[in-house]
Amino acid sequence: MSSNRHILTAVAWPYANGPRHIGHVSGFGVPSDVFSRFQRMSGNHVLMVSGTDEHGTPVQVQADQEGVTPRELADRYNRIISEDLVALGLSYDLFTRTTTGNHYAVAQQLFTTLYDNGYVFTRTTKGAVSPSTGRTLPDRYIEGVCPICGFDGARGDQCDNCGNQLDPIDLISPRSRINGETPEFVDSEHFMLDLPAFAEVLTAWLTGKEGEWRPNVLKFSLNLVDDLQPRAVTRDLDWGVPIPLDGWSDNANKRLYVWFDAVIGYLSASIEWAKRIGEPDAWKRWWQSDEARSYYFMGKDNIVFHSVIWPAILLGASGRGDRGGEPGPLGGLDVPTEVVSSEFLTMEGRKFSSSRRVVIYVRDFLERYSADALRYYIMAAGPETQDTDFTWAEFVRRNNDELVAAWGNLVNRSISMAAKNLGEIPAAGELTDEDRAVLEASRGAFARVGERLERSQFKAGLQEAMRTVAEANKYISDQAPWALKKTDPERMATVLHVALQLVHDANTLLTPYLPESANKVHAMLGGTGTWTGMPRLDTGHDTVGGSEEAVDYLVITGDYAGDAARWESTPIVPGTPLGRPEPLFAKLDPSVVDEELARLENPAE
């Protein structure tokens, strides 16, 4: 991909009904950040957006359990999640929330455009209601036996076993996930998105992605398009975005369905970001250009919303379905370039479950271990294309054998020897064949790793980058500069120059994966300024949760345009004073495994 393109990184919106665990960030978080950092280093204009998903019954149910209002709950977990994602180094241009007045307006505009173009219509349906509370149960909060494949544990919207879309009333022996009671099904009028009207255009679009998307994502999506049914875009709730039509907007118990307004968040966050920088139309560069590219990151349970439903909304709002139509006030909108879905991460052989305390939250993890250590594990052993299992033994092994003994050792031995003996980056004398060969291999790694990252093949890219680390370590061991200090100091200086160039190259290759430690290596090599930008907490100002007065709220943002890191091998400068060498990573004692397993079995301790 050429530079100077506009790259939208659209990251799945975490629910604001609790803190996020490491399984969550292995799907939507770290992969999207590695991709965004690489694209920035390649000279592209990246807009990375997301936020907390704060509407719907999941937030309402949790609020009831905690004895607070949905707004209060959303405020609390928006802060917790934002703080955790900043600590993990996720470089959002804007991480906001779905309860802002800006988001309400954009969601309502898209709904109205779909309605005007004939892609939304009313229908009386059977809605699931809790007999004990009288509240509507969302499809995902109902489980039962799948009527198609017989799987016990199918959700009311989809069976994860066979992949088919479902309706809660079709489930055999339906039950509420909240309290186990059998739901009642009552008549209720709702607006439906006419998904069948997009079957032809979606099929053509998806078929054209052959060879570009991950095979599991494409196959699953094409299977969904084979049997599209109208899908409700409103719900019987009092917490959410009001329906912007006469006779509906003042109905306190009808709201846009949370899944509908959440996917619109990618667009509303882009618009909010443009307003923040004082260029209200800047978002259009990422949404209305043939040169722009958009990549959506999420776990596999969200594929249907991003590869079928969200594209249908965008097509309908642009007048590009079977019924035609005209673009609304926001104009024509681009569909995703790629849906980058990860599989599931399990933990010590068990599915993550907050309710069963089979979980380790991001915050708890980062209190004991470094963010880059977690990022490395996720990228090296995470669920990129298949379900994988997190184990503490493997985490400790990779930290000690790969981060400490390989990469950390290369940095420490090279910079320490040069700093101790010379104090600065030495000039290179005459290069040997061995010197030239290892330098050429290091320069060539940028094309190999970059090709992998361009295709979201993060694991393969990391393996290639770590291969250059291994080659650099072998070079230093073979050349033994410590033995040359008295016998051939000029040769020692040349070897150390080559070693430091290899460290600089490897640090650049690893920057998207390990940004915090990359900044440390940059400083140790005598670099000044910002190598790769880190996110920060800031404030937005808007109405929140339907309030009448604007208030301050928490967002994540950052300054990344001035980053020094570029995706290329840049020559180190002889004479540059070296910074103080320091360990990059802490070696973990094997006893950590037993300690963490004990925490898992006894979470209250």
ZAMARGU-4260 file (C-alpha; in steps of 0.2 Angstrom, whole numbers, plus 5000, padded with zeros to 4 digits):
<rodrens>
0) 5000/5000/5000 | 5007/5017/4996 | 5009/5031/5009 | 4998/5046/5011 | 4982/5036/5011
5) 4968/5039/5024 | 4966/5023/5035 | 4951/5021/5046 | 4954/5009/5060 | 4937/5005/5067
10) 4939/4996/5084 | 4924/4986/5092 | 4915/4996/5106 | 4917/4988/5123 | 4901/4987/5134
15) 4901/4999/5148 | 4894/4986/5160 | 4910/4980/5168 | 4929/4981/5166 | 4937/4972/5151
20) 4948/4956/5153 | 4963/4951/5143 | 4952/4940/5131 | 4943/4956/5126 | 4958/4966/5121
25) 4966/4951/5112 | 4952/4953/5100 | 4948/4971/5097 | 4962/4980/5106 | 4980/4976/5103
30) 4978/4970/5085 | 4970/4986/5080 | 4984/4996/5088 | 4998/4986/5080 | 4990/4989/5064
35) 4987/5008/5067 | 5005/5011/5073 | 5012/5002/5058 | 5001/5012/5046 | 5007/5028/5054
40) 5025/5023/5052 | 5022/5019/5034 | 5016/5037/5031 | 4998/5035/5030 | 4985/5046/5039
45) 4977/5035/5052 | 4960/5039/5061 | 4958/5026/5075 | 4941/5027/5084 | 4930/5018/5096
50) 4922/5021/5113 | 4911/5013/5126 | 4895/5005/5121 | 4883/5012/5134 | 4865/5008/5129
55) 4854/4993/5130 | 4848/4980/5143 | 4866/4974/5148 | 4870/4991/5155 | 4852/4992/5162
60) 4853/4975/5171 | 4870/4978/5178 | 4864/4995/5185 | 4850/4987/5193 | 4861/4975/5201
65) 4872/4988/5208 | 4858/5000/5213 | 4863/5014/5202 | 4856/5022/5186 | 4862/5017/5169
70) 4870/5034/5167 | 4880/5032/5183 | 4885/5014/5178 | 4891/5020/5161 | 4901/5035/5168
75) 4910/5023/5180 | 4915/5010/5168 | 4919/5022/5154 | 4932/5029/5166 | 4939/5012/5171
80) 4939/5005/5153 | 4947/5021/5146 | 4961/5021/5160 | 4965/5002/5156 | 4966/5005/5137
85) 4978/5020/5140 | 4988/5009/5151 | 4989/4996/5138 | 4996/5009/5125 | 4981/5009/5113
90) 4984/5024/5102 | 4966/5030/5099 | 4964/5046/5090 | 4947/5047/5099 | 4939/5034/5111
95) 4923/5042/5116 | 4905/5035/5121 | 4888/5031/5113 | 4879/5042/5125 | 4885/5059/5118
100) 4873/5071/5110 | 4884/5070/5094 | 4881/5051/5093 | 4863/5053/5096 | 4862/5065/5081
105) 4872/5054/5069 | 4862/5038/5074 | 4846/5047/5071 | 4851/5055/5055 | 4856/5037/5048
110) 4839/5030/5054 | 4830/5044/5046 | 4839/5042/5029 | 4836/5023/5029 | 4817/5026/5033
115) 4816/5039/5019 | 4824/5028/5007 | 4812/5014/5011 | 4824/5002/5020 | 4816/5003/5037
120) 4798/4998/5040 | 4786/4994/5054 | 4781/4977/5059 | 4772/4969/5074 | 4783/4956/5082
125) 4784/4945/5097 | 4796/4952/5109 | 4803/4943/5124 | 4799/4951/5141 | 4804/4946/5159
130) 4789/4940/5168 | 4797/4946/5185 | 4802/4964/5179 | 4791/4967/5164 | 4807/4973/5155
135) 4811/4968/5137 | 4825/4955/5136 | 4838/4958/5122 | 4840/4944/5110 | 4858/4940/5117
140) 4851/4938/5135 | 4840/4923/5129 | 4847/4906/5127 | 4840/4889/5122 | 4841/4875/5110
145) 4844/4880/5092 | 4830/4875/5080 | 4842/4872/5066 | 4856/4862/5073 | 4850/4857/5090
150) 4864/4866/5100 | 4859/4870/5118 | 4866/4887/5122 | 4861/4896/5106 | 4857/4914/5109
155) 4842/4923/5103 | 4850/4932/5089 | 4862/4919/5083 | 4868/4901/5085 | 4887/4901/5088
160) 4887/4883/5083 | 4880/4883/5066 | 4881/4902/5063 | 4863/4905/5058 | 4854/4921/5063
165) 4839/4917/5075 | 4824/4925/5083 | 4821/4922/5101 | 4804/4915/5099 | 4811/4901/5088
170) 4822/4894/5101 | 4817/4878/5109 | 4816/4879/5128 | 4821/4898/5129 | 4827/4904/5146
175) 4833/4921/5152 | 4852/4922/5155 | 4849/4935/5169 | 4839/4924/5181 | 4834/4908/5171
180) 4816/4911/5170 | 4806/4907/5154 | 4802/4923/5145 | 4785/4929/5139 | 4783/4934/5121
185) 4771/4949/5118 | 4766/4959/5103 | 4775/4975/5100 | 4777/4986/5085 | 4795/4989/5079
190) 4805/4996/5065 | 4814/4983/5055 | 4829/4985/5044 | 4825/4977/5027 | 4841/4966/5025
195) 4834/4956/5011 | 4835/4972/5000 | 4854/4971/5002 | 4856/4953/4998 | 4862/4955/4980
200) 4874/4970/4983 | 4881/4962/4999 | 4884/4946/4990 | 4893/4954/4976 | 4903/4965/4988
205) 4908/4950/4999 | 4913/4939/4984 | 4925/4952/4978 | 4934/4950/4995 | 4940/4933/4990
210) 4959/4931/4994 | 4959/4948/5004 | 4949/4944/5020 | 4953/4930/5032 | 4945/4914/5025
215) 4935/4911/5041 | 4927/4929/5041 | 4923/4928/5023 | 4915/4911/5023 | 4905/4915/5038
220) 4898/4931/5031 | 4893/4923/5014 | 4884/4910/5023 | 4874/4924/5033 | 4869/4933/5017
225) 4862/4917/5010 | 4847/4919/5022 | 4844/4937/5026 | 4829/4942/5036 | 4822/4959/5041
230) 4830/4963/5058 | 4823/4975/5072 | 4832/4991/5074 | 4821/4997/5089 | 4817/4990/5106
235) 4805/4992/5121 | 4818/5001/5132 | 4819/5018/5141 | 4838/5019/5140 | 4845/5023/5123
240) 4843/5034/5107 | 4825/5040/5104 | 4817/5036/5088 | 4817/5052/5078 | 4800/5051/5070
245) 4784/5060/5074 | 4773/5049/5086 | 4789/5040/5091 | 4802/5052/5098 | 4792/5056/5113
250) 4788/5038/5117 | 4798/5035/5133 | 4798/5016/5131 | 4804/5015/5113 | 4822/5017/5108
255) 4834/5012/5094 | 4841/4995/5097 | 4858/4995/5105 | 4867/4985/5091 | 4860/4998/5078
260) 4867/5013/5087 | 4883/5005/5092 | 4890/5001/5075 | 4885/5019/5070 | 4898/5024/5083
265) 4912/5022/5071 | 4905/5036/5060 | 4899/5047/5075 | 4916/5046/5083 | 4925/5051/5067
270) 4913/5066/5066 | 4916/5070/5084 | 4935/5069/5081 | 4934/5081/5067 | 4924/5094/5078
275) 4938/5092/5091 | 4952/5097/5079 | 4941/5112/5073 | 4939/5105/5055 | 4921/5099/5055
280) 4922/5091/5038 | 4939/5082/5041 | 4930/5065/5044 | 4925/5064/5026 | 4943/5060/5020
285) 4941/5043/5029 | 4923/5040/5024 | 4920/5047/5006 | 4936/5044/4996 | 4941/5031/4984
290) 4958/5032/4991 | 4953/5029/5009 | 4953/5012/5017 | 4944/5006/5032 | 4948/4991/5043
295) 4936/4985/5057 | 4943/4975/5072 | 4933/4964/5083 | 4931/4946/5090 | 4922/4933/5080
300) 4905/4935/5089 | 4903/4952/5081 | 4907/4947/5063 | 4888/4948/5058 | 4887/4966/5063
305) 4902/4972/5054 | 4902/4961/5038 | 4883/4961/5035 | 4873/4973/5045 | 4884/4988/5046
310) 4888/4988/5027 | 4869/4986/5024 | 4866/5002/5034 | 4880/5011/5025 | 4873/5005/5008
315) 4855/5010/5012 | 4860/5027/5019 | 4869/5030/5003 | 4854/5024/4992 | 4863/5009/4985
320) 4851/4994/4990 | 4837/4986/4979 | 4826/5001/4983 | 4838/5014/4977 | 4836/5031/4986
325) 4847/5046/4989 | 4861/5049/5001 | 4856/5058/5017 | 4863/5074/5025 | 4880/5065/5028
330) 4882/5060/5010 | 4887/5044/5003 | 4897/5033/5015 | 4910/5020/5011 | 4908/5001/5016
335) 4922/4992/5025 | 4938/4988/5016 | 4941/4973/5028 | 4933/4965/5043 | 4948/4959/5053
340) 4940/4947/5066 | 4950/4937/5079 | 4944/4920/5087 | 4942/4917/5105 | 4955/4917/5119
345) 4952/4905/5133 | 4961/4904/5150 | 4969/4889/5157 | 4957/4878/5146 | 4942/4887/5152
350) 4931/4900/5144 | 4932/4917/5151 | 4918/4921/5162 | 4916/4936/5174 | 4902/4928/5183
355) 4911/4912/5186 | 4927/4922/5191 | 4937/4913/5177 | 4944/4930/5172 | 4959/4941/5173
360) 4955/4959/5170 | 4967/4971/5161 | 4969/4982/5176 | 4974/4967/5187 | 4986/4961/5174
365) 4995/4977/5172 | 4997/4980/5191 | 5009/4965/5191 | 5016/4964/5173 | 5021/4976/5159
370) 5009/4981/5146 | 5022/4976/5132 | 5023/4959/5140 | 5005/4957/5138 | 5005/4964/5120
375) 5019/4953/5115 | 5010/4937/5122 | 4993/4942/5113 | 5002/4945/5096 | 5014/4930/5098
380) 5001/4917/5104 | 4984/4925/5103 | 4968/4920/5094 | 4972/4928/5077 | 4965/4914/5066
385) 4959/4901/5078 | 4954/4899/5096 | 4969/4898/5108 | 4972/4896/5126 | 4981/4908/5138
390) 4992/4899/5151 | 5002/4907/5164 | 5016/4895/5160 | 5017/4900/5142 | 5016/4918/5147
395) 5031/4916/5159 | 5041/4906/5146 | 5038/4919/5132 | 5042/4933/5143 | 5059/4925/5150
400) 5065/4916/5134 | 5059/4929/5121 | 5057/4946/5128 | 5071/4945/5141 | 5084/4933/5134
405) 5082/4937/5116 | 5076/4955/5113 | 5081/4962/5130 | 5098/4954/5130 | 5102/4961/5112
410) 5098/4979/5118 | 5107/4977/5134 | 5123/4969/5128 | 5125/4980/5113 | 5121/4997/5121
415) 5130/4993/5138 | 5146/4988/5129 | 5146/5003/5118 | 5142/5015/5132 | 5155/5008/5144
420) 5169/5007/5131 | 5165/5022/5120 | 5151/5032/5127 | 5143/5036/5110 | 5138/5028/5094
425) 5155/5023/5086 | 5159/5026/5068 | 5161/5010/5057 | 5177/5006/5049 | 5179/4994/5035
430) 5165/4982/5034 | 5167/4963/5032 | 5156/4951/5022 | 5148/4946/5038 | 5145/4964/5043
435) 5137/4968/5026 | 5127/4952/5026 | 5118/4955/5043 | 5115/4973/5039 | 5107/4968/5022
440) 5096/4955/5031 | 5091/4968/5044 | 5086/4981/5030 | 5076/4967/5021 | 5066/4963/5036
445) 5056/4979/5034 | 5048/4973/5017 | 5045/4955/5024 | 5037/4961/5041 | 5028/4975/5033
450) 5020/4964/5020 | 5013/4953/5035 | 5007/4968/5044 | 4998/4975/5029 | 4988/4959/5028
455) 4984/4959/5047 | 4995/4944/5049 | 5002/4950/5065 | 5009/4934/5072 | 5019/4930/5056
460) 5025/4948/5056 | 5031/4946/5074 | 5040/4930/5071 | 5049/4938/5056 | 5054/4953/5067
465) 5061/4941/5081 | 5071/4931/5068 | 5081/4947/5065 | 5084/4949/5084 | 5090/4931/5084
470) 5102/4934/5069 | 5108/4950/5078 | 5112/4940/5094 | 5121/4927/5084 | 5131/4941/5075
475) 5137/4948/5091 | 5141/4931/5099 | 5151/4927/5083 | 5161/4943/5082 | 5164/4944/5101
480) 5168/4963/5102 | 5172/4961/5121 | 5188/4951/5115 | 5193/4965/5103 | 5195/4979/5116
485) 5214/4976/5118 | 5218/4967/5102 | 5209/4977/5089 | 5199/4992/5096 | 5195/4999/5078
490) 5187/4982/5074 | 5178/4982/5091 | 5171/4999/5086 | 5165/4993/5069 | 5156/4978/5077
495) 5148/4989/5090 | 5142/5001/5076 | 5134/4986/5067 | 5126/4979/5083 | 5118/4996/5087
500) 5112/4998/5069 | 5104/4981/5071 | 5096/4986/5088 | 5089/5002/5080 | 5082/4992/5065
505) 5074/4978/5077 | 5067/4992/5088 | 5059/5000/5073 | 5052/4983/5068 | 5045/4980/5085
510) 5038/4997/5088 | 5020/4993/5083 | 5020/4978/5095 | 5030/4985/5109 | 5028/5004/5109
515) 5032/5008/5128 | 5049/4998/5127 | 5052/5005/5109 | 5052/5023/5117 | 5065/5017/5130
520) 5077/5009/5117 | 5075/5025/5107 | 5081/5035/5122 | 5095/5023/5126 | 5102/5025/5108
525) 5103/5044/5111 | 5087/5048/5102 | 5077/5064/5106 | 5059/5069/5104 | 5044/5057/5103
530) 5048/5040/5095 | 5031/5033/5095 | 5016/5043/5103 | 5007/5036/5118 | 4988/5039/5121
535) 4982/5050/5135 | 4965/5054/5144 | 4957/5070/5140 | 4939/5077/5141 | 4925/5080/5128
540) 4911/5092/5131 | 4893/5088/5125 | 4876/5082/5132 | 4877/5064/5139 | 4863/5051/5141
545) 4850/5063/5134 | 4854/5077/5147 | 4849/5095/5142 | 4865/5103/5148 | 4882/5099/5141
550) 4895/5091/5153 | 4913/5086/5152 | 4916/5067/5150 | 4932/5056/5148 | 4940/5052/5131
555) 4956/5045/5125 | 4966/5054/5112 | 4984/5057/5107 | 4997/5066/5097 | 5004/5054/5084
560) 5008/5066/5069 | 5025/5071/5076 | 5031/5053/5079 | 5049/5050/5074 | 5047/5032/5070
565) 5046/5027/5051 | 5044/5011/5043 | 5062/5010/5036 | 5080/5007/5041 | 5088/5023/5045
570) 5106/5025/5048 | 5112/5028/5066 | 5123/5044/5068 | 5141/5041/5074 | 5145/5053/5089
575) 5128/5052/5096 | 5129/5051/5115 | 5121/5035/5121 | 5108/5035/5135 | 5109/5026/5151
580) 5107/5007/5148 | 5093/4999/5158 | 5084/4982/5157 | 5069/4982/5146 | 5059/4968/5154
585) 5059/4959/5171 | 5063/4941/5171 | 5048/4932/5180 | 5051/4919/5193 | 5043/4902/5189
590) 5033/4903/5205 | 5022/4916/5196 | 5013/4902/5188 | 5008/4894/5204 | 5003/4911/5212
595) 4992/4915/5197 | 4984/4898/5196 | 4980/4900/5215 | 4972/4917/5211 | 4962/4909/5198
600) 4955/4895/5209 | 4953/4907/5224 | 4948/4924/5216 | 4943/4932/5233 | 4960/4930/5240
</rodrens>
